[in-house]
Amino acid sequence: MSVSIRLRREGAKNRPYYKVVVADSRSPRDGKFIEIIGTYDPKMPSHNSSLNVERVEYWISKGAQPSDTVRSLIKKNKNQAAAAVAEASSRAEHATSEPIQQESSPPSPSVETAS
């Protein structure tokens, strides 16, 4: 059985929306599949796809062949994930290098009671 990672079209007419699926290469485009591993919305600007990169790598290690479009989506998602990790580590590094300043509240006026 030859397995491929490809797009499965969903959505309305002129409003395409795709799910990234692992399927037998003999099954039709919108037919049965093994697993859904992500989504792709070509009408959305900028970050328009989400993939479970761990599952993608698992299926590729088992011999699944990604389509050309899915291959480019995998590449974009890996780059975005790497950038997010780098940004998070630089934020954490920056936060630990600066001392934390606590706001000090002005002393409260003492209240004297008449006894």
N, C-alpha and C positions, 0 to 999 in steps of 0.2 A: 504494500500500500504506500503510494507516494503522497506525502503530506505537504501542504503548502499553507503559508500565512498570507492571507489576502483580504481585500475589502468586501464587505457584504452590504449592498445598498439598501437603505431604508429611507423613510421620509416621503414627502408628497411630491407631486409633479413640480419641477423647477425648484424644489427645496431639498436637495440631496443631503443625506446624512449617512455616514458609513460606520459600521462596526468592524473592527479588525478581528478576524476569526482564524482559527486553525481548522482546516478542512481537508478532506481527501481531495486530491486534485481532480478526480473524476466526477465529483458532485458539481451541480450547477452553481452559478454565482450566488444566488439567493437560497440555495438548498440547504440540506443538513450540514452541520458542522460539528467539530469536536469540542471546541472551547472558544469563548469570547475573551479576548485579551486586551481590548482597547476600543477607543472610538476616534472618529475623525469627522470634523465638520468643516468642509471646504469654504463655506460662506462666511465663517467667522474670521475676522482679521487677527493677525499675530498668532498667539498660542491657541491653536485650533485642534489639538489632538492630545489624547492621553493614552498611555500604554503601560501595561504591567511589564516592565523591562525584565524582571526576573523570569516570568513565564515565557517571554520571547526568547531569552537566552536558553532556557530549558528546551523549548521546542527546536530551536536551531541546533542545539547539541544532539538532539535525537534525529536530525536529518531533514527537518522541515525547510522548505525553500521559500523565502519571502518574495513577494512580487516586487517590481521596481518601485512602485509608490510606497508600499509598506517599508521597503528598505530605507527610503529617504525619511519616512516618519520615524523609524527606529533611530536613525542617525540624529535627527533633530531632537528627539526626546532624550537621548543619551547626553547630547551637548547641553541641553537645558538643565538636566539633572546635575551634571558636573558643575555647571555655573552656579546653581542653587547651593550645592554643597560648599563650593569655594566661598560664596558670599556669606553663608552661615558661619563658616569657620573664621572668616575675617571679622565678622561682627562679634563673635565670641572672643576672639583675640583682642579686639579693640576694647571691648567691655571690661576685660580683666586687666588691661594695662592701665586704665584710668582709675584713680581712687574714687570710691563712691562717696559723694557728699550728701549728707543728710541735712534736711532743712531743720533749722533750730527755731523753735517757737519762742516768742518773747515771754519773759517771766510773767506769770499771771499775778495780778494785784492781790495782795493778801486782804482777806475779808475779816474785819474785826467785829466781834459780836459783843454787844453790850450786855453785861451780866449784873 
